[in-house]
Amino acid sequence: MIIKSIPKDKWVDLKRETHNTIVYILEAVETLRDHITANVQLSASEIMMCAGLYSHAVEEYGKLIYLKSLSPKPDGNVDIEFGNRRSPGKFDNHKHKFELAIATLPPQCTTLHSGAFTRDSYSRESHDVDTISDWETRLTIFNTDFREDGTVKRYPTVDVENLRTAITEFRNIVNTTSPI
C-alpha cells in the first residue's frame, strides 16, 4: 500500500470534484431514466446502461465517504491510501468504496431488484437473487464474460421501478450531502 500525502486544499478540491462527479453521473442517469419513462417499448440495454452508470455514482459516493473520513495531520497534509493491482488502498479499492456507500445508503438507493433469494446463499446464475448496486453488478453490466463451460454470463436483473426509486432517493441524499 502507498500513502500519498497531499495538501489540505488539494484534499478539499478532491472531495468537491468527487461530489461533482456524482452529480454529473446522476444527471446522465436521470436523462436515461427520463428516456426510459417516456418510451413504453424499452430495450434491456437502456435499462442496463442506466443501472451500470448509476452503480458508478454509488461507488463515487463511497469514495466521498472515505475522503471525508480523513483529517489533516499537524503539518496540514492529508494521507490517502493508494495501492497497486495486488493490494489496492482504500482510495482505489472498488469493493471498499461500494461497501462504504452500501453501509451508509438506505436499501432503496442500492437495491435494483428484490429477488426471492439472497446472494449470500444463492447464485445469480441459477436463482432469482437481489441485485445490489455494487462492484459485481457494474462489472457484469459493462464487461461481457463467460463461465468455464463457455456459457455467456447474463446481465443482472434490474427492475425499472426500483431503479427509478434508487435514482430519486440517491439524488435527494447527494443534494443534501456537503462535499466538504
C-alpha positions in Angstrom: 0.0 0.0 0.0 1.2 3.5 -0.8 0.3 6.6 1.3 0.1 9.7 -0.8 0.2 12.9 1.3 -1.5 15.9 -0.3 -2.0 19.4 1.0 -5.3 20.2 2.7 -6.5 22.5 -0.1 -6.0 19.7 -2.7 -7.9 17.3 -0.4 -10.8 19.8 -0.3 -10.6 20.1 -4.1 -10.6 16.3 -4.4 -13.7 16.0 -2.2 -15.5 18.8 -4.1 -14.7 17.2 -7.5 -15.8 13.7 -6.3 -19.1 15.2 -5.3 -19.4 17.0 -8.7 -18.7 13.7 -10.4 -21.5 12.0 -8.6 -23.8 14.9 -9.6 -22.7 14.7 -13.3 -23.2 10.9 -13.4 -26.6 11.3 -11.8 -27.6 13.9 -14.4 -26.7 11.5 -17.2 -28.6 8.7 -15.4 -31.6 10.9 -15.0 -31.6 11.7 -18.7 -31.6 7.9 -19.4 -34.3 7.4 -16.8 -36.5 10.1 -18.4 -35.9 8.4 -21.8 -36.9 5.0 -20.3 -40.0 6.6 -18.7 -41.1 8.2 -22.0 -40.7 5.1 -24.1 -43.1 2.2 -23.5 -41.0 -0.2 -25.6 -37.6 -0.3 -23.9 -34.6 -2.3 -24.8 -33.0 -4.1 -21.9 -29.7 -2.4 -22.9 -31.0 1.0 -22.0 -32.0 -0.2 -18.6 -28.7 -2.0 -18.1 -26.6 1.0 -19.1 -28.6 3.2 -16.8 -28.1 0.8 -13.9 -24.3 0.5 -14.7 -23.8 4.2 -14.7 -25.9 4.5 -11.6 -23.7 2.0 -9.9 -20.7 4.1 -10.7 -22.3 7.1 -8.9 -22.8 4.9 -5.9 -19.1 3.9 -5.9 -18.1 7.5 -6.2 -20.3 8.2 -3.2 -18.2 5.6 -1.3 -15.1 7.4 -2.3 -16.5 10.7 -1.0 -17.3 9.0 2.3 -13.7 7.7 2.5 -12.3 11.1 1.7 -14.5 12.8 4.3 -13.3 10.3 6.9 -9.8 11.7 6.6 -8.4 14.6 8.5 -5.3 16.8 8.1 -2.2 16.0 10.0 -0.4 18.7 12.1 1.7 19.6 9.0 -1.5 20.4 7.1 -1.3 17.4 4.8 -3.8 14.6 4.4 -2.7 11.0 3.9 -4.7 9.0 1.3 -4.2 5.2 0.9 -3.4 4.1 -2.6 -2.4 0.7 -3.7 -1.4 -1.4 -6.6 -3.0 -4.2 -8.6 -2.4 -6.8 -5.9 -3.2 -4.7 -2.9 -5.5 -1.7 -3.5 -5.6 1.0 -1.0 -8.9 2.5 0.3 -9.0 5.2 -2.3 -8.7 2.9 -5.3 -10.4 -0.2 -3.9 -13.7 -0.6 -5.8 -15.1 -3.1 -3.3 -14.2 -1.0 -0.3 -15.9 2.1 -1.8 -19.0 0.2 -2.6 -19.1 -1.3 0.9 -18.8 2.2 2.4 -21.7 3.5 0.2 -23.9 0.5 0.7 -23.4 0.6 4.5 -24.4 4.3 4.5 -27.2 4.5 2.0 -30.7 3.2 2.6 -31.6 -0.1 0.8 -33.9 1.8 -1.6 -30.8 3.5 -3.0 -28.9 0.3 -3.6 -31.5 -2.4 -4.4 -32.1 -2.6 -8.1 -34.0 -5.9 -7.9 -35.6 -7.7 -4.9 -35.1 -11.3 -5.5 -36.7 -14.3 -3.9 -33.3 -15.5 -2.6 -30.3 -13.7 -1.0 -27.0 -13.5 -2.8 -25.2 -14.8 0.3 -26.7 -18.3 -0.2 -27.6 -18.5 -3.9 -26.0 -17.5 -7.2 -27.4 -15.1 -9.8 -26.9 -17.7 -12.5 -29.4 -20.2 -11.0 -31.7 -18.3 -8.7 -33.7 -15.0 -8.6 -31.4 -13.1 -6.2 -31.3 -9.5 -5.1 -29.4 -7.1 -7.5 -27.5 -4.6 -5.5 -25.7 -1.6 -7.0 -22.3 -2.9 -6.3 -19.0 -3.8 -8.0 -20.1 -7.2 -9.1 -23.3 -5.7 -10.7 -21.3 -3.0 -12.5 -18.7 -5.5 -13.8 -21.4 -7.8 -15.1 -23.2 -4.9 -16.9 -20.1 -3.3 -18.5 -17.9 -6.4 -19.1 -19.2 -9.4 -21.0 -17.7 -12.6 -19.7 -18.3 -16.3 -19.8 -18.0 -19.3 -17.5 -15.7 -22.2 -17.6 -18.1 -24.2 -19.8 -18.3 -21.3 -22.3 -21.7 -20.1 -21.3 -22.0 -16.3 -21.6 -22.8 -14.7 -18.2 -26.1 -13.0 -18.3 -26.9 -9.5 -17.2 -28.2 -9.0 -13.6 -31.9 -8.4 -13.2 -32.9 -4.8 -12.8 -36.4 -3.6 -12.1 -37.2 -0.3 -13.7 -39.3 0.9 -10.7 -36.5 0.0 -8.3 -34.0 1.8 -10.5 -36.2 4.9 -10.6 -36.7 4.9 -6.9 -33.0 4.4 -6.3 -32.1 7.4 -8.6 -34.6 9.7 -6.9 -33.7 8.8 -3.4 -30.0 8.9 -4.1 -30.3 12.3 -5.8 -32.0 13.6 -2.6 -29.2 12.4 -0.5 -26.5 13.8 -2.7 -28.2 17.1 -2.9 -28.1 17.3 0.9 -24.5 16.0 1.2 -21.8 18.6 1.6 -18.7 17.7 -0.3 -16.6 19.3 2.4 
